[in-house]
Amino acid sequence: MTIEINVHSQEETEQLAHKLASLLSPPDVLTLEGDLGAGKTTFTKALAKGLGITRTVNSPTFTILKQYEGNYPLNHLDVYRLADSDEDLGWDELFYGDSISIVEWAHLIEDDLPNERLEIKLQHTGDTSRKLMFTPKGERYEKICEAMTL
């Protein structure tokens, strides 16, 4: 089951991310896929704000991992630079600990991801519009997706 939600502005994207944030708790794992400029970091910033994070959130492209404190700790990973790497960065501690994790370019570490997670794909449909596709992997994430459509 994949849920598709169309947004027509950055504000609508932010509202959707805030709604999702209200449904999350540790150790939830979200994966983000989409072309450059599709809005992965914009979505993550809004999700972080929805989690009560007040620090500036930006892409961890060169550092791979940034951690933020809010209502729950948030791990923000950009694993683009890990393509063709077999390095274990302590995935179990990140994905099964006491924080929420959001992973950009997650397909590059597919074998290291938890089986249960929420996969989110962002796709350009216009200058400011996007299609977001939510694919739940596991019962918990199915319930989150159901709540997203209410």
C-alpha positions, 0 to 999 in steps of 0.5 A: 500500500502506497499513499500519495499526497499532492502538495502545491506549496512549501507551506503545504509540505511543511504542514504535512511534515508537521502532521507526520511529526505528531505521529512519530516516536522513537525508534521510528525510521523514515527514509527519503528519496527524490531527485536533487531539489525535490524537497528532502531537506525542506521536508526534514526541516519541517519535520524537525520543527514539528518535533520541537527542534529549534536549532537550524536544520540543514543537510548533513551531506558532508558529515553524513549524520547530524543529531538534534534534540527536541521532544525526541532526539532526531538523527538526520542522515544523508548517506549519499557519500556512502555509495559503494562503501561497506562501512558500518557506522553503528546502524543498530544504535541509530535505528533501534535506539531512543531517537527518530531517524530520517535517512536521505538517499536510503537506497544506498544503505538498503541492507543496513536499514530496518525491515520496518520503516516508512519510505517517503519519495518526493517527486517534482510535479511543478515549480512549487508542487510535489507528489509525496508517496508514503510506503509503510513497511510494517504494521506501525507504519501502516497505522501512521499512514492511515492517520496521515490521510484523516 
